[in-house]
Amino acid sequence: MNKKNVLLGVTAGVAVYKSCELVRRMRRDGYDVKVMMTPNAAELISPYLFETLSCNPVYVEMFKRQADYSVEHISLAEWAQACVIAPCTLATLSKVAHGICDNLLTTVVMALTKNTPIILAPAMNDNMWNNPVTSENVEKLKRLLNVTIVGPGTGELACGTTGAGRMAEIDEIVAAVRG
């Protein structure tokens, strides 16, 4: 297996805790993982946890001052050989489908080359997942970008309902990264 640079986008969904195990699993499988988080995700779980698990800095802020200058969203996009967003909230899925770049994560995704695989692992309420607007955005992403949708799974959701919307299992996401 060739070493692959995987850029993991983490959004503010309840399934964010599963992303920790995803980082551990990808590292164990020989991938170099860098994590970028939405600011809201960083409110739910500490970036320091992902730094420890990935052995790399975590990227949250779009305009953070740093000692060595690089255009961060471009350098991250160029580094990535694959991009995974897990969990991928409806907000992030919709922003990417419409090219809205209002945080570092969505800006990096828009800066990826057209050949970079993008794996989205949606996680949301079943009504949100089954909304026709969501379906339209998913089809648009598949048509316009190199996007693979993994999941969502069906089962009990954080909101107390049962249905489609659970983030896919770690094994499914890693299999999609392998291609």
C-alpha positions as CSV (number, residue, x, y, z in Angstrom):
1,M,0.0,0.0,0.0
2,N,1.3,3.4,-0.9
3,K,1.2,6.0,1.8
4,K,-1.7,8.4,1.2
5,N,-2.2,11.8,2.6
6,V,-5.7,12.1,3.9
7,L,-7.3,15.4,4.9
8,L,-10.1,14.8,7.4
9,G,-12.8,17.5,7.7
10,V,-14.7,17.3,11.0
11,T,-18.0,19.2,11.3
12,A,-20.2,19.9,14.3
13,G,-22.4,16.8,14.3
14,V,-23.1,14.6,17.3
15,A,-21.1,11.9,15.6
16,V,-17.9,13.9,15.9
17,Y,-16.7,11.5,18.6
18,K,-16.5,8.8,16.0
19,S,-14.0,10.8,14.0
20,C,-11.4,10.2,16.7
21,E,-11.6,6.5,16.0
22,L,-11.5,7.2,12.3
23,V,-8.2,9.1,12.7
24,R,-6.7,6.2,14.8
25,R,-7.8,3.6,12.2
26,M,-6.4,5.5,9.2
27,R,-3.1,6.1,11.0
28,R,-2.9,2.4,12.0
29,D,-3.5,1.6,8.3
30,G,-0.5,3.7,7.3
31,Y,-2.2,6.9,6.2
32,D,-0.8,10.4,7.1
33,V,-3.8,12.3,8.4
34,K,-4.3,16.0,8.9
35,V,-7.5,17.3,10.5
36,M,-9.3,20.5,9.7
37,M,-12.3,21.4,11.8
38,T,-15.2,23.8,11.5
39,P,-15.2,26.4,14.4
40,N,-18.4,24.8,15.7
41,A,-16.8,21.3,15.7
42,A,-14.0,22.7,17.8
43,E,-16.6,23.8,20.3
44,L,-17.8,20.2,20.6
45,I,-14.5,18.4,20.8
46,S,-11.0,19.8,21.4
47,P,-8.6,20.2,18.4
48,Y,-5.8,19.0,20.8
49,L,-7.4,15.5,20.9
50,F,-7.1,15.3,17.1
51,E,-3.5,16.7,17.2
52,T,-2.6,13.9,19.6
53,L,-4.3,11.2,17.5
54,S,-3.1,12.4,14.1
55,C,0.4,13.6,15.2
56,N,-0.2,16.7,13.1
57,P,-1.4,20.2,13.7
58,V,-5.1,20.7,13.5
59,Y,-6.5,23.5,11.3
60,V,-9.6,25.5,12.4
61,E,-9.1,29.1,11.7
62,M,-9.1,30.6,8.2
63,F,-6.8,33.5,9.0
64,K,-4.6,32.3,11.9
65,R,-1.2,34.0,12.0
66,Q,1.7,31.6,11.8
67,A,5.5,31.7,11.8
68,D,6.0,30.0,8.4
69,Y,3.8,31.7,5.8
70,S,1.7,29.6,3.4
71,V,-1.7,30.1,1.9
72,E,-3.1,27.5,4.1
73,H,-6.2,26.5,2.2
74,I,-4.1,26.0,-0.9
75,S,-1.2,24.2,0.8
76,L,-3.7,21.8,2.5
77,A,-5.5,21.2,-0.8
78,E,-2.3,20.4,-2.6
79,W,-1.1,18.1,0.2
80,A,-4.3,16.0,0.2
81,Q,-4.5,12.8,-1.9
82,A,-8.0,12.2,-0.5
83,C,-10.4,14.3,1.5
84,V,-12.9,12.8,4.0
85,I,-15.6,14.8,5.8
86,A,-16.9,12.8,8.7
87,P,-19.3,13.7,10.1
88,C,-20.6,15.7,7.3
89,T,-23.4,17.9,8.5
90,L,-26.2,19.0,6.2
91,A,-24.9,22.6,6.5
92,T,-21.4,21.5,5.2
93,L,-22.9,19.3,2.5
94,S,-25.0,22.1,1.3
95,K,-22.2,24.7,1.4
96,V,-19.9,22.4,-0.7
97,A,-22.7,21.7,-3.2
98,H,-23.1,25.5,-3.7
99,G,-19.5,26.5,-3.5
100,I,-19.9,28.5,-0.3
101,C,-16.5,29.1,1.3
102,D,-17.2,30.6,4.7
103,N,-14.8,28.6,6.8
104,L,-11.4,26.9,6.3
105,L,-12.9,23.4,5.7
106,T,-15.3,24.5,2.8
107,T,-12.6,26.7,1.3
108,V,-10.1,23.8,1.2
109,V,-12.6,21.5,-0.4
110,M,-13.2,24.1,-3.1
111,A,-9.4,24.3,-3.7
112,L,-8.9,20.6,-4.2
113,T,-7.9,19.4,-7.6
114,K,-10.7,17.8,-9.6
115,N,-9.0,14.4,-9.3
116,T,-8.8,14.4,-5.5
117,P,-11.4,12.0,-4.2
118,I,-13.8,13.5,-1.7
119,I,-15.6,11.1,0.7
120,L,-18.5,12.4,2.6
121,A,-20.0,10.6,5.6
122,P,-23.3,12.4,6.2
123,A,-24.7,12.5,9.7
124,M,-28.0,14.2,10.4
125,N,-31.6,13.8,11.4
126,D,-33.6,11.4,9.2
127,N,-36.0,14.2,8.1
128,M,-33.0,16.3,7.1
129,W,-31.4,13.4,5.1
130,N,-34.7,12.6,3.4
131,N,-35.4,16.2,2.4
132,P,-35.6,16.6,-1.4
133,V,-33.2,19.6,-1.2
134,T,-30.6,17.3,0.4
135,S,-31.1,14.7,-2.3
136,E,-30.7,17.3,-5.0
137,N,-27.5,18.5,-3.4
138,V,-26.1,15.0,-3.1
139,E,-26.8,14.3,-6.8
140,K,-25.2,17.7,-7.7
141,L,-22.0,16.8,-5.7
142,K,-21.8,13.4,-7.4
143,R,-22.2,14.9,-10.8
144,L,-19.8,17.9,-10.4
145,L,-17.1,16.7,-8.1
146,N,-15.2,13.5,-7.4
147,V,-17.5,12.7,-4.5
148,T,-18.4,9.4,-2.9
149,I,-21.2,9.4,-0.3
150,V,-20.7,6.7,2.4
151,G,-23.9,6.1,4.3
152,P,-25.7,7.3,6.1
153,G,-26.6,4.3,8.1
154,T,-30.0,3.6,9.6
155,G,-30.8,3.3,13.3
156,E,-31.3,5.3,16.4
157,L,-30.4,8.9,16.0
158,A,-29.2,11.4,18.6
159,C,-32.5,13.2,18.4
160,G,-34.3,10.1,19.6
161,T,-35.8,9.1,16.3
162,T,-35.0,6.0,14.3
163,G,-34.2,6.3,10.6
164,A,-31.5,7.1,8.0
165,G,-29.0,9.6,9.2
166,R,-26.3,7.8,11.3
167,M,-22.7,8.4,10.3
168,A,-21.4,5.3,8.4
169,E,-19.3,2.8,10.3
170,I,-15.5,3.5,10.4
171,D,-14.8,0.3,8.3
172,E,-17.0,1.7,5.5
173,I,-15.3,5.0,5.5
174,V,-11.8,3.5,5.5
175,A,-12.8,1.2,2.6
176,A,-13.9,4.3,0.6
177,V,-10.5,5.9,1.3
178,R,-8.7,2.8,0.1
179,G,-10.8,3.2,-3.1
